[in-house]
Amino acid sequence: MLLVVALVPVALATLIGLFLTWPGDAPRSKVDVGFGLRPVQGRVVAAIPAPCTAGNTEGGQAKQCISLNVLLTSGDSPGVTIQQVLPDEPSTPHFTAGDDIVLAYTGGNPSEAESYQVQDFQRGSSMLWLVVLFAAAVLLIGRWRGLASLLALGFSFLVLAVYLFPAILTGASPVIVGVLAASVIMFGVLYLTHGVSAQTSSAVLGTVLSLALIGLLGTAFSAATRLTGLDDDTAKLIGILGHGIDARGLLLAGMVIGALGVLDDVTVTQTSAVWELRRANPELGFRALYTSALRIGRDHISSAVNTLALAYTGAALPVLLIFALSGQGFGTMVTTQDIAQEVVRTLVGSIGLVAAVPVTTAIAALVARHDDIEPVG
């Protein structure tokens, strides 16, 4: 009854929220953002140093470039070889003969070099093999539970692609949409992966309460620290859309979605620990279950918090290196917009993780005492 009373209103509120905020067609950018041009595949036949075009000088000397002979393998002129000249700079990728690349067709004569721009490397086949390897590892170790986790992963991406992204782009509140998307992912992933049971429902309830705490703390400290959410990527997004967007709300939505991935790991682990303890000794009461499982949770907290902090540090590594080169003090560096929002994101998420352990353990210990569990042996 506790689980029904707590979770049914959350599920109903989520369904109503989805109905009210379901997006229409997402807007298409009228600005060239590097993805709207028609992609054409090609292969580098030769990559040799060459002088740049006239007028490109540096210190009175002609700048050096890289001349690529590219064989087009798709598009309107397959089999045609064109020449592309790129500046030889530290930021220019290193191309060698045999590289499969992607060019952008800008229009005009499809047989002319001026109609193309080198965009990127082709990565599809390599990434596909990596996905196959990942799925095979999950299925080999997890078996049927691994298959369920892969389906849950696909469900998460489906929610993001079909609901979250279009809803935000069509003008819905990023905070509301982020919370609703996290709720749908939470219900779908946990029940799909672990089945419908009192144990899973205990993990869901613990996740709900922890996400609520993260949302409240994120809102409070984003305002207290005057975070605008206007980093380079968000500013670029606003420029592409051509109208404003709730940048701070986008930051909060990212906090909730980002924390969910680690939260469900913590809550599921705690409920599993409680049920296994009860199965090993059905005579354990609420207090014994809670204290024993909490000892397990304390070990989990340290690793989970470290994981979250390192994940955010890795994502912000280029920015950190730029500030390290600037020679600014630590206090100045850590309070800048780009770094401060990652610090707030990490600390708020970590507080939610820490709180999830005792909260979920208490719920699980209370519910497990009234669940029919077959003892071991």
N, C-alpha and C positions, 0 to 999 in steps of 0.2 A: 504493500500500500504506500509505503514511503516513496518507493521508486516511481510508482504510477502517478502519485500526486505531484512529484517534483518534475518528472520528465514529460508527461503528457502536455502540460501547458507550454513547455518550451518547444515541443514538436509542433503544436498547433500554431504558436506564434511564428515559428519559422515558415510554415506553409503559407500563412496569411501574408507575411512579409515578402515571400517570393512572389505571390500573386500580385501584390501591390507594386513591386519594384521590377517585375520582369521586363527586360529591355526589348526595345524594338530593334530596328537595323542600326548597327553601330556606324558612326560617320566615317567616311573615307577622307584621308588627307588629300588636299589639293596641292600640297607642297611636296617636292621631291625629297624624300627622306632616305633614299638609297635602296628602298625595297620595291618601289612602284615601277621601276624600269623592267623591261622584259629581260629575263635572264637567258643567257646563251652559254652553252658549255663549250670548252675548248681545251686543247692540250699544248703545253709549251714545247716547241720543237727545239728552240735555241734561246739562250739568255746570255748576251754578251755586253760588255761595257761599250758605251757610245757617247759622243758629245750631245749635249742637249741642244734644243733649237736656239736659233740666234736670239740674242737679247737676254738669255739667262746666264748672267755672270755673277761671280762672287769674288770680291777683292780684285777685280780686273781680270780674272781668269774665268774661262768658260766652265760652267758647272758640269759635272759628270752625271750621266744617266745610265739606265739599263734598258737595252733594246730587247724586246721579247718577240720572237716569231711564234705566232699562235695559230695552230690548226683548228678551225672551227669544226666541232663535231655535232652541233645541233643548230637550230634556227633555220633561216631562209637560205643560207649559203654553206651547207656542210661540205667539208673538203677544201674550202678556201683558206689560204694562209694569209694572215694579216700581221702587221707590225704594230706593236704598242711600245711607246717610250715612257719610262717611269723615272722620276728623280732618284738618284742614288743617295738616299738619306737614311739615318738610323731608324726612322719610323716606317720605312718601306720594307715589306716582307721579302724574304730571300727566295727567289724563284730559280729553279734549275730545269734542265731539259727533262721532259717526262711528267712534269707536274700537271695534274688535271685542275683547271681553274674555271671560274665563273666570270663571264663578262656581262655587262649591262648594255643592251641594244638601245641606243638613244634615238633611233629613227634615221631615215635617209637610206642611202644605198647600202643594202646588207653585205655587199662585197667590199666596201670601203672601210679602211681602218678607222676613219674619223667617226664612224657610226657606233663605235664600241668604246667602253671603258672597263678596265680590269677592276673587278669587284672583290673577289675572294678566291679561296681554294675550294675545291669540291671535297666535301666531307661525308657525304651521304652513306657510302658503302662502309667506311670505317666505323661510323657511328652506329650503323645497323648491326655490324658484327659485335660491337660493344653491348648493344641492347640484347642481342641474342645470348651473349655470354652471361650477362646479368640475369636474364630470365632463367637460363639453364641452372645457374648456381642457386637461385631461389627455389626452383622446383626440385632440384636434387636434394637439398637440405630440408626444405620446408614441406615438400610433397603437396598434399591437398591443402594444407594451411598456407603453403607458399603460393599455390595457385590463387587462393582467396586473396592473399595480400597483393598479388599482381593485378587482380580485378579491381581491388580497392584503390590501387595507385591509378589505374586508368579512370576510375570514377572521379577521383580528385581532380585530375587534369580536365576531365569533361566539365565538371562544375566551374572550374576557372575559365575555360574557353567559352562555354555556352552562356554562363550567367555573369560571373564577376567582371571580366574585361568589358563585355558589351554594356553592362549596366553602368559602370563608371564612365565609360566613354559617351554614353547618352545623357549624362548629367545627373545621375542618382548620387546620393551622399555616399562617398567612399567608406565612411565608418559603418553606416547601416548595411550597405551591401557586403562589406568585409565580414561583419558579424554574422549575417545570414549565410554567406558562403561557408564560413568556418563551421557554422552549426550543421549545415547540410553535409559537409565533408565528415564531420565528427560522427553524426548518426550513421551515415552510409558506410564509412570505413570501419568503424568499430564493430558494428553489427554484421557487416559482410565478412570481415576477417575472423571474428571470434564467436559469431553466432548470437542468437537472441537468448539471453539467460540473465539471471539475477547478477551473476558475476560481471558480465559485460555492461549491464545497466548501471552497476556501481561505478565502473570506470567512466561511463558517459557522464554521470552526475558529477563526479569529481572533476572531470574536464570542463564541464559547464561552469562550475563555481570558480575554477582557476582562470578560465578565460574571462569571466566577468571581472575578477580582480585585476587582471592584466589590462583590460579595457579601461577600468576606472583609474588605475595608476598611470597608464599611458596618457589619458586625457589630462589628468591633473598636472603631471610633470612636463608634458609638452607645452602646456600653457605657462607653467611656472618658469621654465627655462627659455621661454620665448622662441621655441623652435617653429620655424615657418614651413619646413618641409620643402623649401625651394632649393633643392640641390640642382646640379647640372642636368641630370636626367629629367627631373620634373619640369625644369624650365624649358627644356627641349620639347617635352610633351605638350606644354601649354602653347609653345610657338607653333607646333604642328596642328594642334586643334584649332587655333585661332580664337580661342576664348578662354576665360579663366576656369580654374578647377580648384577644389578645396585641397590645397597641397598638404595642410596639416592633417586633414582627414585621410588623405592617401597614406601618409606616414603611419597613422594609427591603424589603418586597415592592414598595412604591411606587418606591423607588430603582432596583430592578432593571428594572421595567417601564418607568419613565421614561427610563432610560439606553439601553434597547434601541432606541428610535426613532432616536436619533442615532448609536448604535454601528453599526447596519447600513449607514448612509450612509457612515461613515468606512471600514469594512472593504471594502465593495463598491468604493468609489472607489480604494482602494489596490490591490486585486487587478486592477481594470481598468487602472490605470496600468502595473502590471508587465506584464500581457499585451500592452498596446499597445506598450510599449517593446521587448518580445521580438519582436513582430510586425514592428516597424520595423527591428530589427537582430537577426536570429536568432543572431548570433555573440556577443552579450552574455552574459557569465558571471554567476554568482550575485552576486558582489560589485558588478559594474557595475549590474545590475538593482536590487539593494537600495539602493545609494547614490542612484541616479537617482530611483527612486520615492519614497525617503525625503525628498528635497528637495521633491517635490510634496506629500507628507504634512505637512511642516512648515507650509506655507501653509494647509493644511486644518485643522490643529490649532487655530490661533489663532481662526479664524472659528467652528469648532465649539464650542470652549470658551466663547466669547463668546455664542453662540446659547443654550447651555444655561444660562449665568448669567442672561441677560436673560429667558429663559422662566420661570425660577423667581422672578425678581424681579417680573415682571409678575403672576404668580399670587399673590404675597404683598404686592402693592402696597397694598391697604387696611390691612393690618397695619403696614406700614412707615410709612404716613402717620399712623396712630394714635400710634406711638412717636415720630414726629417732633414731634407736637403735645405730647407729654408733657414735652419738654424734657430727657429723660435723655441722658446721655453715650453716645457711640458704643459704648464698651466694655460698658456696662451693657445697652444695647439689643441688641447682637449676640449676647449670651450668654443671652438669655431663651429659653424653650422654643420659642416659635413661630418666632423668627428663627434660632436655633441649628440647628434641624432642617433649615431650608432651606439654611443655610450648609454644614452637613455633607453634605447631599444633593448640593449643587452641586459641592463640592470632591471628594467621592468619585467622582461621575460624571465629572468633568473628568479626574481621574487615570486612570480607566478609558479615557477617550477618548484621552488622550496615550499610554498604553501600547498601545492598539490599533493605532496607526500602525506602530511598529517591529515589533511581533509579527506583524501581518498581512502586512506587507511582506516579512518574512523567510520566512514560510510560502509566500507567493505566488511569491517569487523561486526558492525551492527546487523548488516543484512545476512552475512554468512551464518550467524548464529541461528537464523530462522530458515535457512535453506537446507533442503534434503541433500546431504552429501554422503556418498558411500565411503566408509573409512578404508584406508590402505590395507590390503591383505584381507 
